Amino acid sequence: MAATTKSALLEISQKEFAKLSKLVDTIDTKLAMKKGDADTSIKDVIAHRAHWIRLFLGWYADGQAGKPVYFPAQGYKWNDLKRYNAALRVRQADLTWPAAKDLLKTRHAELTDFIASKTQAELYGGPMKGANNSWTPGRWAEAAGPSHYRSAAKFLRAEIRAGQASERAGF
């Protein structure tokens, strides 16, 4: 169930980030950079999550400034996410595993600062400006942060298990 208060949003953000960070800290560079079936690595997933926090913060800022808000980004629609994410992986291809981890920590700190700087009314008092839907800024922040952290942790656990199985099989 989605958070509906500032304090709950801060709490779930910290809780899910801590879980994800604990997993990230166990992953070496070799496993992090290994491409899986969908041509996606653990590094790609972590860098992707960091990128989407920045997207959310940009959407919010643009809406507050009365500028057009492009979801998910200019030139893309929600049904173009596979194409958008593939292009993002290309743009982030030279990002190292340590840099991806640092980027996620930085973006998480920015998200936490954003949430902490807003009032309950600013986070949950009405739809986010420019979003053209009923989601509040708090709901968007949860989607960009804790919800993405949960899905990333699920992906990481599966990749860790697959890596351990490969090691046992001698690959």
Secondary structure, DSSP 8 states (H G I E B T S, - for coil): ----SHHHHHHHHHHHHHHHHHHHTT--HHHHH---TTS--HHHHHHHHHHHHHHHHHHHHHHHTT----SSSTT--GGGHHHHHHHHHHHTTT--HHHHHHHHHHHHHHHHHHHHHS-HHHHHSS--TTS-SS--HHHHHHHHTHHHHHHHHHHHHHHHHHHHHHHHHT-
